[in-house]
Amino acid sequence: MAYPEKISSNPVAEASQPILLCWHEQWLKSSLPLAKIHLAWLENVAQTMEMEAQFFQAMAESSEKLNQCFAKNGGLPQHNDLNQYYQDMIQTLTDAHLQRIENVAQLSHEFRRCLWEEI
């Protein structure tokens, strides 16, 4: 079996090689900012999820304190004790919610800053 002769190189492909390399380099440079913006967005989503987890933790702790109030004294809490537990629970949830809102407001500014840095 005879092997075919070596195929001659394509002069058009050789001539266009520098242009293709330049285009490929520019294409990679243009997609890098988009990837960085996507990374900044994912980081902000992760921060948002962390803040929500902290808020849920505060809610769980408040509910646990209320359950402890009912468990104390065989399920019949005193009126003053119950009032105090509710006040503490409401204060804890209010503080957690205000912290949550503050973090969310700060998060949007941080996200915008990251976007403008990448643009």
PALUM-137787 format. One record per residue: residue in three letters; x, y, z of N, C-alpha, C, CB in turn. Coordinates in nm, 3 decimals, padded with zeros to 5 digits. Each point is the difference from the previous one (the first is absolute). Glycine has a CB too. Example, Ala and Ser with C-alpha at 12.3 -4.5 7.8 and 13.67 -1.06 7.14 Angstrom:
<atoms>
+------+---------+---------+---------+---------+---------+---------+---------+---------+---------+---------+---------+---------+
! rest !    n_c1 !    n_c2 !    n_c3 !   ca_c1 !   ca_c2 !   ca_c3 !    c_c1 !    c_c2 !    c_c3 !   cb_c1 !   cb_c2 !   cb_c3 !
+------+---------+---------+---------+---------+---------+---------+---------+---------+---------+---------+---------+---------+
!  ala !  01.319 ! -00.569 !  00.780 ! -00.089 !  00.119 !  00.000 !  00.090 !  00.120 !  00.000 ! -00.189 ! -00.117 !  00.125 !
!  ser !  00.154 !  00.222 ! -00.197 !  00.082 !  00.119 !  00.006 ! -00.077 !  00.109 !  00.073 !  00.118 ! -00.063 ! -00.215 !
+------+---------+---------+---------+---------+---------+---------+---------+---------+---------+---------+---------+---------+
</atoms>
This chain:
<atoms>
+------+---------+---------+---------+---------+---------+---------+---------+---------+---------+---------+---------+---------+
! rest !    n_c1 !    n_c2 !    n_c3 !   ca_c1 !   ca_c2 !   ca_c3 !    c_c1 !    c_c2 !    c_c3 !   cb_c1 !   cb_c2 !   cb_c3 !
+------+---------+---------+---------+---------+---------+---------+---------+---------+---------+---------+---------+---------+
!  met !  00.085 ! -00.116 !  00.000 ! -00.085 !  00.116 !  00.000 !  00.090 !  00.122 !  00.000 ! -00.187 ! -00.122 !  00.122 !
!  ala !  00.160 !  00.207 ! -00.213 !  00.081 !  00.120 ! -00.015 ! -00.067 !  00.115 !  00.076 !  00.086 ! -00.078 ! -00.225 !
!  tyr ! -00.004 !  00.154 !  00.292 ! -00.051 !  00.116 !  00.073 ! -00.011 !  00.117 ! -00.095 !  00.102 ! -00.082 !  00.216 !
!  pro ! -00.206 !  00.163 ! -00.200 ! -00.012 !  00.116 ! -00.089 !  00.112 !  00.099 !  00.029 ! -00.251 ! -00.030 ! -00.012 !
!  glu !  00.276 !  00.106 ! -00.086 !  00.104 !  00.102 !  00.016 ! -00.040 !  00.099 !  00.108 !  00.068 ! -00.027 ! -00.241 !
!  lys !  00.029 !  00.088 !  00.301 ! -00.025 !  00.098 !  00.103 ! -00.084 !  00.114 ! -00.057 !  00.217 ! -00.062 !  00.117 !
!  ile ! -00.324 !  00.094 ! -00.046 ! -00.090 !  00.106 ! -00.047 !  00.071 !  00.133 !  00.023 ! -00.209 ! -00.136 !  00.051 !
!  ser !  00.209 !  00.217 ! -00.152 !  00.065 !  00.131 !  00.014 ! -00.083 !  00.089 !  00.090 !  00.103 ! -00.023 ! -00.229 !
!  ser ! -00.037 !  00.110 !  00.299 ! -00.069 !  00.088 !  00.093 ! -00.085 !  00.101 ! -00.076 !  00.184 ! -00.030 !  00.167 !
!  asn ! -00.286 !  00.077 ! -00.102 ! -00.094 !  00.094 ! -00.059 !  00.055 !  00.141 !  00.018 ! -00.197 ! -00.156 !  00.045 !
!  pro !  00.224 !  00.227 ! -00.152 !  00.056 !  00.136 !  00.014 ! -00.100 !  00.098 !  00.063 !  00.143 ! -00.046 ! -00.200 !
!  val ! -00.272 !  00.025 !  00.180 ! -00.100 !  00.088 !  00.059 !  00.001 ! -00.018 !  00.152 ! -00.142 ! -00.012 ! -00.210 !
!  ala !  00.147 ! -00.111 !  00.259 !  00.003 ! -00.026 !  00.144 !  00.127 !  00.059 !  00.062 ! -00.136 ! -00.211 ! -00.034 !
!  glu !  00.247 !  00.197 ! -00.034 !  00.125 !  00.056 !  00.053 ! -00.006 !  00.152 !  00.005 !  00.125 ! -00.197 ! -00.090 !
!  ala ! -00.183 !  00.260 ! -00.012 ! -00.007 !  00.145 ! -00.004 ! -00.097 !  00.055 !  00.105 !  00.055 ! -00.008 ! -00.245 !
!  ser ! -00.159 ! -00.067 !  00.275 ! -00.100 !  00.049 !  00.095 !  00.034 ! -00.037 !  00.144 ! -00.170 ! -00.018 ! -00.180 !
!  gln !  00.275 ! -00.057 !  00.202 !  00.035 ! -00.042 !  00.136 !  00.021 !  00.117 !  00.096 !  00.106 ! -00.202 ! -00.100 !
!  pro ! -00.032 !  00.309 !  00.065 !  00.014 !  00.113 !  00.093 ! -00.132 !  00.068 !  00.035 !  00.226 !  00.034 ! -00.093 !
!  ile ! -00.314 ! -00.024 ! -00.004 ! -00.130 !  00.062 !  00.025 ! -00.081 ! -00.087 !  00.095 !  00.004 !  00.109 ! -00.228 !
!  leu ! -00.003 ! -00.240 !  00.208 ! -00.072 ! -00.091 !  00.089 !  00.056 !  00.005 !  00.142 ! -00.050 ! -00.148 ! -00.197 !
!  leu !  00.179 !  00.154 !  00.211 !  00.062 !  00.009 !  00.132 ! -00.041 !  00.131 !  00.070 !  00.194 ! -00.140 ! -00.081 !
!  cys ! -00.193 !  00.250 !  00.006 ! -00.041 !  00.128 !  00.055 ! -00.146 ! -00.003 !  00.041 !  00.170 !  00.116 ! -00.143 !
!  trp ! -00.255 ! -00.173 !  00.058 ! -00.143 ! -00.009 !  00.033 ! -00.021 ! -00.086 !  00.124 ! -00.058 !  00.028 ! -00.243 !
!  his !  00.128 ! -00.139 !  00.250 ! -00.015 ! -00.090 !  00.115 !  00.043 !  00.069 !  00.129 !  00.040 ! -00.198 ! -00.151 !
!  glu !  00.070 !  00.272 !  00.145 !  00.047 !  00.073 !  00.118 ! -00.102 !  00.105 !  00.045 !  00.238 ! -00.039 ! -00.074 !
!  gln ! -00.293 !  00.114 ! -00.022 ! -00.100 !  00.102 !  00.034 ! -00.128 ! -00.064 !  00.052 !  00.097 !  00.151 ! -00.175 !
!  trp ! -00.135 ! -00.265 !  00.121 ! -00.119 ! -00.069 !  00.046 !  00.015 ! -00.044 !  00.145 ! -00.045 ! -00.077 ! -00.234 !
!  leu !  00.163 !  00.025 !  00.268 !  00.024 ! -00.040 !  00.138 !  00.000 !  00.120 !  00.094 !  00.133 ! -00.195 ! -00.083 !
!  lys ! -00.075 !  00.305 !  00.039 !  00.001 !  00.121 !  00.084 ! -00.141 !  00.054 !  00.022 !  00.229 !  00.054 ! -00.086 !
!  ser ! -00.314 ! -00.066 ! -00.015 ! -00.135 !  00.054 !  00.014 ! -00.087 ! -00.088 !  00.089 !  00.022 !  00.104 ! -00.226 !
!  ser !  00.006 ! -00.232 !  00.233 ! -00.082 ! -00.087 !  00.083 !  00.045 !  00.001 !  00.146 ! -00.042 ! -00.143 ! -00.199 !
!  leu !  00.163 !  00.186 !  00.228 !  00.050 !  00.003 !  00.136 ! -00.080 !  00.095 !  00.090 !  00.226 ! -00.056 ! -00.090 !
!  pro ! -00.257 !  00.179 !  00.048 ! -00.082 !  00.087 !  00.086 ! -00.138 ! -00.060 !  00.028 !  00.122 !  00.196 ! -00.092 !
!  leu ! -00.180 ! -00.262 ! -00.005 ! -00.130 ! -00.063 !  00.022 !  00.010 ! -00.109 !  00.106 ! -00.064 !  00.052 ! -00.238 !
!  ala !  00.171 ! -00.128 !  00.234 !  00.020 ! -00.105 !  00.101 !  00.020 !  00.064 !  00.138 !  00.101 ! -00.153 ! -00.174 !
!  lys ! -00.030 !  00.265 !  00.180 !  00.021 !  00.067 !  00.129 ! -00.130 !  00.058 !  00.054 !  00.234 !  00.054 ! -00.069 !
!  ile ! -00.318 ! -00.001 ! -00.019 ! -00.131 !  00.051 !  00.043 ! -00.085 ! -00.115 !  00.052 !  00.013 !  00.187 ! -00.169 !
!  his ! -00.008 ! -00.300 !  00.101 ! -00.075 ! -00.117 !  00.045 !  00.051 ! -00.047 !  00.137 ! -00.041 ! -00.066 ! -00.240 !
!  leu !  00.171 !  00.068 !  00.259 !  00.058 ! -00.038 !  00.129 ! -00.046 !  00.097 !  00.110 !  00.199 ! -00.099 ! -00.118 !
!  ala ! -00.199 !  00.230 !  00.089 ! -00.045 !  00.098 !  00.098 ! -00.148 ! -00.023 !  00.035 !  00.168 !  00.166 ! -00.089 !
!  trp ! -00.248 ! -00.200 ! -00.010 ! -00.141 ! -00.028 !  00.023 ! -00.017 ! -00.123 !  00.089 ! -00.056 !  00.104 ! -00.221 !
!  leu !  00.133 ! -00.210 !  00.192 ! -00.009 ! -00.121 !  00.081 !  00.047 !  00.025 !  00.143 !  00.036 ! -00.137 ! -00.206 !
!  glu !  00.067 !  00.219 !  00.224 !  00.045 !  00.033 !  00.135 ! -00.108 !  00.075 !  00.077 !  00.237 !  00.008 ! -00.082 !
!  asn ! -00.306 !  00.083 !  00.015 ! -00.109 !  00.073 !  00.065 ! -00.118 ! -00.090 !  00.033 !  00.072 !  00.205 ! -00.121 !
!  val ! -00.099 ! -00.300 !  00.036 ! -00.106 ! -00.097 !  00.030 !  00.038 ! -00.081 !  00.123 ! -00.064 ! -00.013 ! -00.245 !
!  ala !  00.191 ! -00.027 !  00.254 !  00.046 ! -00.076 !  00.116 ! -00.011 !  00.085 !  00.128 !  00.157 ! -00.131 ! -00.148 !
!  gln ! -00.121 !  00.258 !  00.140 ! -00.013 !  00.088 !  00.116 ! -00.146 !  00.017 !  00.040 !  00.209 !  00.120 ! -00.070 !
!  thr ! -00.296 ! -00.108 ! -00.028 ! -00.143 !  00.014 !  00.029 ! -00.053 ! -00.124 !  00.069 ! -00.025 !  00.151 ! -00.199 !
!  met !  00.066 ! -00.268 !  00.151 ! -00.044 ! -00.124 !  00.062 !  00.053 ! -00.010 !  00.143 ! -00.006 ! -00.112 ! -00.227 !
!  glu !  00.127 !  00.158 !  00.250 !  00.056 ! -00.002 !  00.135 ! -00.079 !  00.093 !  00.093 !  00.228 ! -00.051 ! -00.096 !
!  met ! -00.265 !  00.169 !  00.046 ! -00.079 !  00.093 !  00.080 ! -00.138 ! -00.060 !  00.033 !  00.121 !  00.193 ! -00.106 !
!  glu ! -00.182 ! -00.259 !  00.009 ! -00.129 ! -00.063 !  00.026 !  00.014 ! -00.112 !  00.103 ! -00.074 !  00.056 ! -00.234 !
!  ala !  00.184 ! -00.130 !  00.227 !  00.023 ! -00.107 !  00.098 !  00.016 !  00.059 !  00.140 !  00.110 ! -00.141 ! -00.178 !
!  gln ! -00.043 !  00.256 !  00.188 !  00.014 !  00.065 !  00.130 ! -00.136 !  00.045 !  00.053 !  00.232 !  00.076 ! -00.063 !
!  phe ! -00.317 ! -00.026 ! -00.025 ! -00.134 !  00.042 !  00.042 ! -00.082 ! -00.121 !  00.046 !  00.010 !  00.195 ! -00.161 !
!  phe ! -00.002 ! -00.304 !  00.086 ! -00.072 ! -00.122 !  00.040 !  00.052 ! -00.053 !  00.133 ! -00.039 ! -00.055 ! -00.241 !
!  gln !  00.169 !  00.070 !  00.264 !  00.056 ! -00.043 !  00.127 ! -00.056 !  00.084 !  00.115 !  00.210 ! -00.074 ! -00.118 !
!  ala ! -00.223 !  00.204 !  00.097 ! -00.058 !  00.087 !  00.103 ! -00.146 ! -00.039 !  00.026 !  00.155 !  00.188 ! -00.068 !
!  met ! -00.229 ! -00.221 ! -00.038 ! -00.139 ! -00.043 !  00.019 ! -00.005 ! -00.131 !  00.078 ! -00.065 !  00.114 ! -00.215 !
!  ala !  00.154 ! -00.206 !  00.184 !  00.001 ! -00.129 !  00.070 !  00.035 !  00.018 !  00.148 !  00.064 ! -00.115 ! -00.215 !
!  glu !  00.032 !  00.204 !  00.242 !  00.037 !  00.026 !  00.139 ! -00.116 !  00.063 !  00.078 !  00.239 !  00.027 ! -00.072 !
!  ser ! -00.310 !  00.063 !  00.008 ! -00.116 !  00.062 !  00.066 ! -00.109 ! -00.103 !  00.028 !  00.053 !  00.216 ! -00.114 !
!  ser ! -00.077 ! -00.303 !  00.019 ! -00.101 ! -00.105 !  00.021 !  00.044 ! -00.096 !  00.110 ! -00.069 !  00.019 ! -00.240 !
!  glu !  00.197 ! -00.047 !  00.245 !  00.052 ! -00.088 !  00.105 ! -00.020 !  00.062 !  00.138 !  00.169 ! -00.093 ! -00.162 !
!  lys ! -00.145 !  00.223 !  00.173 ! -00.021 !  00.068 !  00.128 ! -00.148 ! -00.006 !  00.041 !  00.195 !  00.152 ! -00.049 !
!  leu ! -00.284 ! -00.134 ! -00.048 ! -00.142 ! -00.007 !  00.030 ! -00.040 ! -00.142 !  00.042 ! -00.043 !  00.187 ! -00.165 !
!  asn !  00.098 ! -00.287 !  00.099 ! -00.028 ! -00.139 !  00.038 !  00.051 ! -00.029 !  00.141 !  00.012 ! -00.068 ! -00.240 !
!  gln !  00.102 !  00.125 !  00.274 !  00.053 ! -00.018 !  00.135 ! -00.093 !  00.063 !  00.103 !  00.234 ! -00.002 ! -00.092 !
!  cys ! -00.294 !  00.112 !  00.055 ! -00.095 !  00.066 !  00.091 ! -00.119 ! -00.092 !  00.026 !  00.071 !  00.227 ! -00.086 !
!  phe ! -00.122 ! -00.291 ! -00.019 ! -00.114 ! -00.089 !  00.018 !  00.040 ! -00.128 !  00.071 ! -00.102 !  00.095 ! -00.206 !
!  ala !  00.224 ! -00.141 !  00.183 !  00.046 ! -00.124 !  00.065 !  00.025 !  00.023 !  00.148 !  00.102 ! -00.075 ! -00.216 !
!  lys ! -00.066 !  00.197 !  00.250 !  00.023 !  00.035 !  00.140 ! -00.134 ! -00.001 !  00.074 !  00.204 !  00.140 ! -00.062 !
!  asn ! -00.205 ! -00.184 !  00.181 ! -00.121 ! -00.006 !  00.084 ! -00.107 ! -00.096 ! -00.057 !  00.047 !  00.237 !  00.070 !
!  gly ! -00.006 ! -00.339 ! -00.139 ! -00.096 ! -00.102 ! -00.047 ! -00.094 !  00.048 ! -00.108 !  00.013 ! -00.097 !  00.222 !
!  gly !  00.026 !  00.194 ! -00.303 ! -00.083 !  00.046 ! -00.111 ! -00.096 !  00.111 !  00.036 !  00.018 ! -00.225 ! -00.089 !
!  leu ! -00.018 !  00.272 !  00.211 ! -00.087 !  00.111 !  00.038 !  00.085 !  00.117 !  00.048 ! -00.186 ! -00.161 !  00.063 !
!  pro !  00.233 !  00.244 ! -00.156 !  00.086 !  00.111 !  00.042 ! -00.081 !  00.109 !  00.071 !  00.153 ! -00.050 ! -00.193 !
!  gln ! -00.083 !  00.122 !  00.276 ! -00.060 !  00.115 !  00.067 ! -00.022 !  00.110 ! -00.104 !  00.112 ! -00.058 !  00.222 !
!  his ! -00.210 !  00.142 ! -00.197 ! -00.032 !  00.108 ! -00.093 !  00.120 !  00.093 ! -00.020 ! -00.242 ! -00.013 !  00.071 !
!  asn !  00.309 !  00.050 !  00.038 !  00.115 !  00.090 ! -00.011 !  00.115 ! -00.066 ! -00.075 ! -00.069 !  00.110 !  00.214 !
!  asp !  00.092 ! -00.239 ! -00.190 !  00.106 ! -00.071 ! -00.071 ! -00.029 ! -00.005 ! -00.149 !  00.046 ! -00.137 !  00.205 !
!  leu ! -00.168 !  00.103 ! -00.238 ! -00.039 ! -00.010 ! -00.141 !  00.014 !  00.136 ! -00.069 ! -00.159 ! -00.187 !  00.057 !
!  asn !  00.117 !  00.292 !  00.010 !  00.013 !  00.135 ! -00.055 !  00.146 !  00.034 ! -00.024 ! -00.210 !  00.069 !  00.120 !
!  gln !  00.296 ! -00.102 ! -00.024 !  00.143 !  00.030 ! -00.014 !  00.062 ! -00.080 ! -00.115 !  00.012 !  00.049 !  00.246 !
!  tyr ! -00.049 ! -00.178 ! -00.259 !  00.053 ! -00.081 ! -00.109 ! -00.045 !  00.054 ! -00.136 !  00.000 ! -00.200 !  00.152 !
!  tyr ! -00.125 !  00.241 ! -00.162 ! -00.048 !  00.058 ! -00.126 !  00.073 !  00.130 ! -00.032 ! -00.224 ! -00.105 !  00.039 !
!  gln !  00.245 !  00.187 !  00.062 !  00.073 !  00.125 ! -00.023 !  00.143 ! -00.028 ! -00.047 ! -00.141 !  00.113 !  00.175 !
!  asp !  00.207 ! -00.209 ! -00.110 !  00.136 ! -00.036 ! -00.040 !  00.002 ! -00.057 ! -00.142 !  00.058 ! -00.045 !  00.240 !
!  met ! -00.156 ! -00.038 ! -00.269 ! -00.008 ! -00.061 ! -00.133 ! -00.021 !  00.107 ! -00.107 ! -00.092 ! -00.209 !  00.102 !
!  ile !  00.000 !  00.300 ! -00.078 ! -00.027 !  00.107 ! -00.096 !  00.122 !  00.089 ! -00.018 ! -00.243 ! -00.005 !  00.062 !
!  gln !  00.312 !  00.035 !  00.047 !  00.119 !  00.085 ! -00.009 !  00.110 ! -00.072 ! -00.080 ! -00.059 !  00.108 !  00.221 !
!  thr !  00.078 ! -00.235 ! -00.197 !  00.102 ! -00.077 ! -00.074 ! -00.034 ! -00.004 ! -00.148 !  00.044 ! -00.140 !  00.203 !
!  leu ! -00.169 !  00.114 ! -00.236 ! -00.040 ! -00.005 ! -00.141 !  00.007 !  00.137 ! -00.066 ! -00.148 ! -00.193 !  00.054 !
!  thr !  00.113 !  00.297 !  00.018 !  00.010 !  00.135 ! -00.055 !  00.144 !  00.036 ! -00.030 ! -00.205 !  00.066 !  00.127 !
!  asp !  00.295 ! -00.095 ! -00.032 !  00.142 !  00.029 ! -00.023 !  00.054 ! -00.081 ! -00.117 !  00.027 !  00.050 !  00.243 !
!  ala ! -00.065 ! -00.176 ! -00.251 !  00.047 ! -00.085 ! -00.110 ! -00.053 !  00.050 ! -00.134 !  00.010 ! -00.197 !  00.157 !
!  his ! -00.137 !  00.240 ! -00.159 ! -00.057 !  00.050 ! -00.126 !  00.065 !  00.133 ! -00.042 ! -00.217 ! -00.115 !  00.057 !
!  leu !  00.241 !  00.203 !  00.038 !  00.065 !  00.127 ! -00.034 !  00.142 ! -00.024 ! -00.049 ! -00.141 !  00.117 !  00.171 !
!  gln !  00.211 ! -00.211 ! -00.110 !  00.135 ! -00.035 ! -00.047 ! -00.006 ! -00.060 ! -00.140 !  00.073 ! -00.040 !  00.238 !
!  arg ! -00.175 ! -00.038 ! -00.261 ! -00.019 ! -00.062 ! -00.133 ! -00.023 !  00.107 ! -00.106 ! -00.097 ! -00.206 !  00.109 !
!  ile !  00.010 !  00.302 ! -00.079 ! -00.028 !  00.107 ! -00.097 !  00.126 !  00.084 ! -00.024 ! -00.241 !  00.007 !  00.075 !
!  glu !  00.315 !  00.022 !  00.030 !  00.123 !  00.077 ! -00.015 !  00.101 ! -00.075 ! -00.086 ! -00.040 !  00.106 !  00.224 !
!  asn !  00.052 ! -00.235 ! -00.202 !  00.093 ! -00.080 ! -00.081 ! -00.043 ! -00.006 ! -00.145 !  00.053 ! -00.135 !  00.202 !
!  val ! -00.182 !  00.123 ! -00.226 ! -00.049 ! -00.006 ! -00.138 !  00.023 !  00.134 ! -00.070 ! -00.173 ! -00.170 !  00.068 !
!  ala !  00.151 !  00.280 !  00.001 !  00.025 !  00.132 ! -00.061 !  00.148 !  00.018 ! -00.031 ! -00.196 !  00.095 !  00.125 !
!  gln !  00.280 ! -00.142 ! -00.036 !  00.144 !  00.009 ! -00.022 !  00.043 ! -00.094 ! -00.112 !  00.035 !  00.062 !  00.241 !
!  leu ! -00.099 ! -00.177 ! -00.249 !  00.034 ! -00.098 ! -00.102 ! -00.023 !  00.054 ! -00.140 ! -00.059 ! -00.180 !  00.161 !
!  ser ! -00.050 !  00.251 ! -00.182 ! -00.026 !  00.053 ! -00.133 !  00.106 !  00.102 ! -00.041 ! -00.244 ! -00.038 !  00.035 !
!  his !  00.291 !  00.120 !  00.059 !  00.106 !  00.095 ! -00.032 !  00.130 ! -00.074 ! -00.030 ! -00.109 !  00.173 !  00.146 !
!  glu !  00.138 ! -00.275 ! -00.070 !  00.120 ! -00.080 ! -00.023 ! -00.006 ! -00.069 ! -00.136 !  00.025 ! -00.035 !  00.249 !
!  phe ! -00.141 ! -00.017 ! -00.284 ! -00.016 ! -00.066 ! -00.129 !  00.017 !  00.099 ! -00.115 ! -00.153 ! -00.167 !  00.105 !
!  arg !  00.093 !  00.285 ! -00.090 !  00.017 !  00.103 ! -00.104 !  00.146 !  00.041 ! -00.014 ! -00.232 !  00.082 !  00.046 !
!  arg !  00.302 ! -00.070 !  00.067 !  00.142 !  00.035 ! -00.004 !  00.079 ! -00.107 ! -00.075 ! -00.024 !  00.124 !  00.218 !
!  cys ! -00.004 ! -00.250 ! -00.189 !  00.069 ! -00.110 ! -00.068 ! -00.029 !  00.002 ! -00.150 ! -00.012 ! -00.138 !  00.209 !
!  leu ! -00.113 !  00.166 ! -00.244 ! -00.034 !  00.006 ! -00.143 !  00.075 !  00.111 ! -00.070 ! -00.225 ! -00.092 !  00.053 !
!  trp !  00.229 !  00.212 !  00.008 !  00.068 !  00.111 ! -00.064 !  00.150 ! -00.023 ! -00.009 ! -00.178 !  00.152 !  00.084 !
!  glu !  00.236 ! -00.222 !  00.013 !  00.141 ! -00.031 ! -00.009 !  00.029 ! -00.091 ! -00.119 !  00.019 !  00.025 !  00.248 !
!  glu ! -00.109 ! -00.118 ! -00.272 !  00.021 ! -00.093 ! -00.111 ! -00.031 !  00.063 ! -00.135 ! -00.053 ! -00.187 !  00.154 !
!  ile ! -00.042 !  00.278 ! -00.156 ! -00.034 !  00.066 ! -00.127 !  00.111 !  00.095 ! -00.038 ! -00.247 ! -00.020 !  00.047 !
+------+---------+---------+---------+---------+---------+---------+---------+---------+---------+---------+---------+---------+
</atoms>
